[in-house]
């Protein structure tokens, strides 16, 4: 009897005692046993950074697909189902194909120590190498230099989104150290497009690029993006583009759109591809307004929103996005992991939300308790309570404020839980 992908994935979790252990030795060994599929990929666009990787990848994919190109895409973590991580030539990988690829990787690994992310990344690379396409988009999981995706010797393009503080326990305590890890995807002679950066991060990225002879296409130097009369204005050394505003919500998406446009221009693609990149992408749980489903029905006339941002920069971006929304009382439902800077995330939101209802993230060993999240919210000046579940939080908020804007936020893992809940029938 054929085992499901869930069974194999569960077995893969036991191959290494740590969830994260940054090194490439185990990945190289498994790739070698599989006849080096990383050398057989369609042209690769490799994306690193702290915030905006997924949104930028979604825009790039929309732009490429508008030209008729078939595009592979790899992202992590998934929200509702693992299959979301692997998109083959435009379509999410099917269960039978995923099961086969995972089984082959598990067998080739032969019980050796390897992390869950490493072996599943190798599985994605194997699937990409065996499926015809025109491009491969690889999103870094953590850092860059030692990330399991950093095994392609000559990508077509590398991209670095804004670098900020996150995952300090793995990447370093300073912006400079973290930027050094992100810049580890830069390859000799391969162009690298760079989004807006702190000066300290930009200095590091420029140093790495110079060492490798990699041409940089950096925001503020080689390209610029701004808004004017509800249009996005992009300018680089090849001229000016007058484009529609991004379909993805939030002021920070203007910067992501600029980086995606710079990337498409670096690939010698025209204005039609750049326009499609802005108006056609879909990227769930990034300030997404939920319009149908069980939780939406529960919210009745209240608006229900979902966002998976989880670090201080994401908190600032979310606050700016909320400031730009029509006036409406905003109530947060928040759950976070204990590896995150919860105060740094919540502080920008303190003056915007009416209150916060804290929840624990179901099924996550590293969740902060609802009580701890509520205490952190109170410490930054927010009115905060707890609830036993997302459903209970929604019901309590709507009973008191039927026309509220309810925003569920704080973690991609919470966002995935919410998406699964919302997909259930009422």
N, C-alpha and C positions, 0 to 999 in steps of 0.2 A: 504493500500500500504506500502511495506517495505521501510524504510528509508535507505539511504546510510550511510556508515561509516562516510563520510565527514560531513553529517548533524549532526550526534550524537557527533562527535568530536567538532564541532563548539559549540554545546550546552554545552559541558563539559568545554569549555573555560570560560564560564560565572559563574561557580560554586565558584570561588574564585577571589577576586579583584587583587591578585598578581600572577605573573607568577611563582615566587619562594618564598616559605615560609617554611623554613626547620624545620620540626617537624614530628614525626611519629604518633601522636595521631589520626589524621584523617584516616591514612592508617590502623592502628590497628582496628579502629571502623568498617571500611568497610569490612576488611578481616573477622572480627567476624560475620558480617551479611551474608557473603558468605560461612560460615562454614569452615573458616580457610584453604583455599587452599594452603597456604605457607607450611603447614605441610604435604602435599601430593605430593610434587614435586619429580621427579627423582633426584639422587644425584647432588648437586649444587656446581658449581665452581663460586665463587664470586670475581669479579675483580674491584679494585679501582686504582686510580692514576691520575696524571695530564695529562700525554702524553703517548700514546701507548696502551691505553686500548682496543680500537677497533681492532688494528692490532694484538695484543696479543690474543684477543678472536678469531679472524679469524684463526690464526695459531693453537690454541688449538682445535678449531672445526674441522679443516682439519685433524689434527692428530687423533682425536677420531673417526671421520667418516671413516678414512682409516682402522680402526680395525673392521668395520662393525657396529659400534654403531650408534644409532639414537640419535640425539642431538637437544635439544631446545636451542635457543639463543635469548637474549634480548639485544638490543643496542639502543642508542639515541645520538643525534637526528637523524631523518631520513633525507635523501637527497631529493629524488623526491616524494616518497609516504610513508604515515604512515606505511603501511604494512611491510616496510623494518625493522621496529623495532622488529617484532615478527616472529621468525622462529620456526615452529613446526616440530619436528622430521626431520629436514633437509630442509623443504620447507617453503617459505614465507606464512604467513597466508592468506587464501582465503577471498574474500570480504564478502561472506555470513557468514562465521564463525566469522570474525572480527565484523561485524555488530551485530550479536547475542550476542557475549561476551560483547561488549560495552553497548548494550541495557540493559543487565542483571545487569551490574555494575552501570549504571546510575539509574536504578530502585531501586536497593538495597541501593544506597546512599541516595535516597529519598530527594533530594534537599539540603542535608547538605553541608556546606562549605568544599571544597576539591580542591586542585590545579589540573590542567590539567595533569601534570606529575604523580601525585600521583594516580589519578583514572585510567589513562591509564596503569600505572605499575601494578596496581591490576588486570586490565583486562588481561594483559600478564600472570601474575601468575596463574589466573584462567584457562586460555587456556592451560598453561603448565601442570597444575594439572590434567586436564581432557583428556590429550592426552598422550598415552604411549610413553615413550622414555627411554634411558639409562642414559642420563646426561642432566643437565640444566646449561647453561652458563648465568650468570647475570652480566651485565656491569653496574656499578654505574653511575647514572646520574650526580650528583654533590656532592663532598665531600665523604661521606661514613657513618659516624656515624648516621646522621639523614636523609640519603637518603632513598627513598621509597623502594629500593631493599633490604634494610638491615633488613629483617624480617624473615630470615631463621635461626632457632636456632642452627642447626648443619649441616653446609655445609660439603661437602667432602674435600674442599680445598678453601683457600682464597689466593688471589694474589694481590700484590701492585706493580704497574709499577712506573717509576720514578716520584717523587713528585717535583713540581716546583711552582712558583708563577702564580696564575690564580684565578679568581673569589674571589679576596681578600675581596670584599664587603660582601661576604657570609661566607667565610671560615677562615678569619683572615689575618693579614698583613704580617706575618712572615712565613718562611718555617716551623718552629716548630709548629705553630698553624695549618697550613694546613695539615702537616703530622699527627697531632693528629686527625684531622677529617677523613683523609683517613684510618688511623689505626683503626678507629672505626668499621671496618668490621671484625677484628680479633675476633675469638671465642675461648672459653675455650677448650683447648686440641686439637684444630683443626690445622693442619699444615698450614703455610703461606709461600708461596714463594715470594721473594722480589727482584725486579730489582735494577739496580744501583741507588744510592741515594746520595744526599748531606749528609755530616757527621751529620749535625744538624737534618735532617729528619730521618736518620738511628737511631740516639740515641733515638728519640721519639718512633719509631716503635719497637725497641728492648725493651723499657720500657713497652709499652702496651702488647707486646707478653709475657714478663716475668710475668706481673700482671695476665694474663689469662692462664698461663701455656701452651702457644701455641708454638709448635716447629717451629723455623724459618729456612728457607732454603734461605739464603741471598747471593746475588752476592758478589764475592770477599772473602767470608768466606766459604760457603758450595758448591758453584759452580762458574765456570769461563767460559768465552766464549771469543774467539779470532778468527782471520782469518789468514790463511796461505795458500799461493798458490791457491787463489780463492776457498778455502774450509773453512767451519765453524768448528772450533774445540771447542767442549763442554767437560768439565770435571767436575765431581762431585765425591763424596765419593764412588760411585759404578763403576767408571771407566771413560774412554775417548770415545767420539763419534767423528768420522770424517764424517761431514755432508755436503751436498751441500749448497751453499749460498742461502739466502732467495730470493724468487721470488718477494717479496715486495721491492721496491727500497729505497735506502738511507742507509748511514752508521748506523743510529739509529736503523734500522731494525735488525741489528746484535744483539743488546741488547734485543730487543723484542723477537727475535728468541731464544736467550738464556733463557729468562724467560719462554717462552712457553715450551721449552724443559725441563726445571727444573720442570715445572708443570706436564707435562706428566710423567716424571720419578717419581714424588711424587705419581702419581696415579698407579705406577707399570706397566707402558706401555713401550714397547720395542723400539728398534732402528727404526723399520719400521714406527711406529707412529710418531716418532720424525722427520724422514726424510720427511714424508708426510706433517707434519706441516710447513715445510720450503718451499716445492716446490708446494703445491697445494692451498694455500689460495688465495682468491680474496677479496680485500678490496678497494672499489671505493673511488676516490678523495683523495688518499694518494699518491702523486707524481705519478699520473696515466697518462700515455700517451694515449690520445684519438685518436682512429684510424678510426672511422666511424661516420657519423652523419652530421647534417646540419651545425654546426659550423666548423667541420673538413673540409667540402667542401668549406666553406667560406675562410678558412685559406690557401687553395690551397697547395703549396709546403712547407709552413711553418709548423713546428711542433707545436702541440697544447697539452698543459699539464694542469692538474687540481690538485690542492692540497687544502685541507680544514683546514690545521693547522692555529692557530689563536692567539697564545701567544708567549712570547719571546723564550721559549725553542723550540717551533715549528719553529720559524724563524731561529734559529741557526741550527736546523736539516735540514731545507730546504736549507740553504746556503751551508752546508757541502755536501748535495746531489748534488747540482748544480755544485760544484767544481769537483765532480767526473764524470760529464757528458762530452762527447766529446765537444771540443771547438765549440761554436756556439753563436752568439749574442743573449742574453736573454732579452726579454721585458716582464715586469710584467703588468698584469691587476689586480687591487686590490680593494676589497671592504671589509669593516670591520664594526663590531658593535661598538656602543659607550661605551660598557662595557669592552672593551679590551685595553690593553697597546699597542697602535699602534706604538709608538716610539720604544719600546722594541722589537716588532715583526720585524719592518722594518730595524732597524740598522744593523743587520748581513748581510742583503741583499744589502746594499748600495754599496759595492764595486764589486758586482757581476753582477747586472742588468744594461743594457744600459740605460733604463729609466722605468718609471712607469706611467701607465694610470689609474687614479682613477675613480671608478664608485660607485654610490649608489646601495645598494642591494634592488631590487624591492620587494615591499610588506612587508618590515621589518620596523616596527615602530622605532626600535632602531638602524637603520643604521646610520653610519657616512655619512655626505654629501660627495660627490666626492671632493668638494673643500677642506674640512677639511682633508681628507685623502691625497690629493695632497700637502697641506701645511705641514703636518707631514712628508711626504716623503722628501720634500725639506729641512726641518729642520735637517734631518740626512744626507744630502748631496746627495740626489738623484735628477736627472732630472725628473720632474713630470708634467703631464698635466691631464686634465679631459675629460671624454666622457659621453654622455647621456645614453649609454647602452654598454653591453658587445659586441654586434654585431658591433656597431660603432667603438669601441676600436680595435677590430680585423681588421676591414677593414682599419683603419688608419695605424695601425702598418704594415700590410702586403703590403700596397701601398708603404711604404717607405723602408721596409726591407723584401722582399718576401721570404727569406730563414731563417727567424728568428726562434728562439725558443720562443714561446708565452706561458707564464705560468700564468694561472688564479688562484688567491690565496687570502688568508686573512680571509676566513670564510666558515664554512660548509653550512651556509645558502646561500651564493653566489654559492657554489659548487652545491647545489641542484637546484638552479635556472638555472645554466649552463647545468646541466644534462637534465632538462626538455626542455630547448631550443634546445639542441643538438638532442633530440629525435624527434623533429618535422621534417616533410618532407621539403626538399628544393624546 
